[in-house]
Amino acid sequence: MEPSPQEQFWREWHEIRQSLQTWQRNPAAIIHGRNASTLSELTDEQRIDLVNISESFRFAALLYTERLAYPSAASTVGNISSWVRQGLHFIKQVKSDVYLLWPLFIIGAECVDEADIDVIRTRCLDIQKDSGFLNNKSTLDLLEKIWAANISDQAGYGYINRTQSGFRFTKIMALEGNEGEYMVV
């Protein structure tokens, strides 16, 4: 008997979650791996940046999977809050901003603390200055709308309709009458 779509979702979700949670960076593999010749040209600071970038993406992916599984959870509770903090820790350590747009977007969409929002905002503005691509500006514009909606929504984000997506950007899109994809990152 074939598993139901719900059973298949949870099976795949657990596999992905387990892989993300147990993944560890292996500095020896970075140095001696198949890209060793390219990586040997990196400075120590660049190697550290690579690790911090990897961890930023990993925590953003964990946060993304959490939101898929628990769309009505508040941004201030449990794994969501924890992974925002951990993701922000690594984002703050990264010296080069140009690689972080997706983690900034996913983690930033869950930020509720003004200091955390300022970190995300500053990094997005830095990326915009460095690259000039419009998707960077679009990302920050959407995050600003998410943060403004969060501030004005005194009922709290944790009380969305269970049939809606838990991703905060889809709530903003619906309010704007935009039913298409908004993955600008």
N, C-alpha and C positions, 0 to 999 in steps of 0.2 A: 504494500500500500504506500502510495506517495504521500509525503508529509504535506500538511496544509501550508498555505503561504505564511501563516503566523508561526507555525513550528519551524519552517525553513528560516524565517527571519531570525528567530531567537537562536537557532543553531549557529547560523552564520555570524550573528552578533557576538555570541560568546567566543567563537573562534577568533574573530578579529580583536575583540577586547582582550583576550588572553595574550595574543601576539603582541599587542601594543603595550600591555602591562609588563610583560616579561622581557621585552626587547631591552638589550643593554648595548651601549656603544662599546666597541672593542678597539681601543687605541692601537693595538698591535695589528689588527686587520686594516686599519686606516693606513698605517705606515707600510705594511708588507703585503697588502692586498693587490688585486689585479691592476689597480690604478696607482700603484706605488710610485711609478716614475713621475706622474703628474703631481701626486700628493707630496713627494719629496721636495718639490719646488716651493711648497707652502712654508711660510714662517710659522713659528710656534703660535703666534697670535692668531694667524689664519686658521690653524688647526683647532685651536680653542673655539674660535668663532664657528667653525664647522660643527663642532659638538653642540654648541649652544643653539645654533640654527636647527640642528636635528631634534634636539629636545623641545624646542619651541613648536615644531611641527608635530612631534609626538603628542604633546599635551593638548594641542589644538585638535588632533584626531581623536584623542580620548574624550575630549569635551563634545566633539561632534557626535560620537557614538552614544554618549550619555544622553544628549538631547534627542537623538533618534528614538532611544528606548523610553525616555521619560519626558515626553513633550510638555507636560503640565507642571513639571518641577520648577520651583522658584530658583532664580539665579543665585540666591544667597544660601542655599542649603547643600549639604552632602558633597558628593563628588564634583558637582558643578563648581561650587565655590573653591574647593581644594585645587581643582585642575586650573582654574583661572589664576589662582595665586602661584602655582608652580610654573605655569606657562609664562606668566609675567616675570617671574624670577629669571628665566632663561632669556626672554626677550630683552630684559634690561642689560644682560651680560653681552649681548651681540653688539659688536662694533660696527658691522656693516648692516644697514637697514634694508637694502634693496631686495633681499631675499625673503622678507617676512610678511608680505601682504596677506596671504591666506591665514597664517596664525593670528596676525593682528585683527583681521576681520572676525574670525570665529571666536577668539578670546575676547576681543573688544565688545562684541555683541552681548556678552554675558556680564560685562563689568557694571557694577552698580556703585562702587566707591569712587568719589571724585578724583582722588589721587591716582587710582588705576586708570580711569578714563583719560586723565592728563598724560599718562605714559603712552597710551595707545594713540591719542591725538598727536602728540609730539612726534612719535615715530612715523605716523602716516604723513605728517607734514614734511618730515625729513626725506621720506621716500619721494614725495611729490617734487621737492626741490632737486633731488638727484636725478630723477628720471624724466619728469615732465609728462608722463603718460596720463591720459584722462581717466583710466580705470582707477588710478590711485586717488584722484579727487572724488570720483564717484563712490569709492569705498568709504572715504571719510564722510562724505555727505550723508550716506545711508547710516553710518554709525551715529552721526550727530542726531539724525531723526530717531533712531532707536533710543539713544540716551535721553532725548527730550520727551519721548513718549513714556519712558520709564519714570521720569521725574513727575510728569503730569498724571500718571496713572496711580493714584493713591491706593487703589484696591490691590495693587501688587500684580506682578507678572505671573505668579503661580496659579492664577485662576482662569486660565484660558480654556476655551472649549476643547474637550478631548479629541474632537475630530479635526481640529486645526493642527497645523505643523507647529512644533515647539520652537522652531527657529524664529527668533525675534524679527529678522528681516522680512519674513513672509507676512507677518502682521502689518508691518509698515507698507509693504507692497499692496496688500488688500485694502488698506485705508486709502491708498492713492489710486485704486482701481487698476492696478497693474497685475495682470494674471500670468504674465510670462516669467521666464527665468530672470533672475537678477544676480547671477554669479558673475560679477565683474572682476573677480580676483584672479 
